[in-house]
Amino acid sequence: MGKILDKIETPSKFKHLQIREITDTGKYHRRVLHCDQTLAEDEHQEVKDRAEAEWTDEVKTAWTTYQAEQEAERNPE
């Protein structure tokens, strides 16, 4: 048996999906998905639907820009 989806949250402006699942042992498993990730084929359908709704082109562009800015700060020329 796989993990049971318990909760999906999108707390940031970049619409990261914070996912909480319940394992076979009853413990929580948490993970975060970013809009530049490809979802697995066996991902929960609710997660796929939420990603499709939240990860707009605007959000993806903002996330890419933010990452580039962070990289430039870490490695100034």
N, C-alpha and C positions, 0 to 999 in steps of 0.2 A: 504494500500500500504506500502511496506517496504522501507528500505533505499536503495538509489542508490549508487553503488560503483563509486567513483570519482577518487581515486588515490591509488596506492600501491607503497611503497618505501621500500628498504632494505639497510639502511645506515650503519649498523654496521657489523663487521666481523662475528657476530653470526647470521646474516641474520634474525633479528627480522623483522616482516612484520608490517610496519606502514601503517595503512589503514585509508583513509578519505572517508566518505560517506556523502551523502546529505539526510537530513531527509525530511519528508513530508512538514515541514514548511519552507524548503529552507535553514536551518542552517546546518553547518558542524558538524559531529560527528566523533571523532577520537578515534582509539584504536590501541593497539599493541599486536601482537601475537608472542609468543616465540616457538622455535622448540621443546620444551618439552610439549607443549599443544596439546590436541586432538581437532581437528576442529569439529565444530557442523555440523550435517548432512545438515542443511539448510544454510550453509555458501555459499557465492558467489562462483561459479565454478572457476572464475578467481583467487580467493584467494587460493582455493584448488590446482589449477594447479601451481601457483607460489610457494606455500609451498612445493609441491612435488619436484619441480625443485631446490629450494634453500636449503632445509633442508636435506642436505646429511648426511651420517653417520659421516663424518669428522666434520661437523658443529655441529651436536648433541653432539659428544664427547667433542669438544672444549667448548661448553656451559656448559656441566655437570662438566667438570674439573674446569672451571672458577667459577661456583657456589660453588663447594667444597672448592676451595682456599679462596673465600670470607668468607665462613662460618668458616673456620679454623682461619682466621684473626680476626673475631668477637669473637670467643670462643677459645682462646689459652689454651692449657693444662697446 
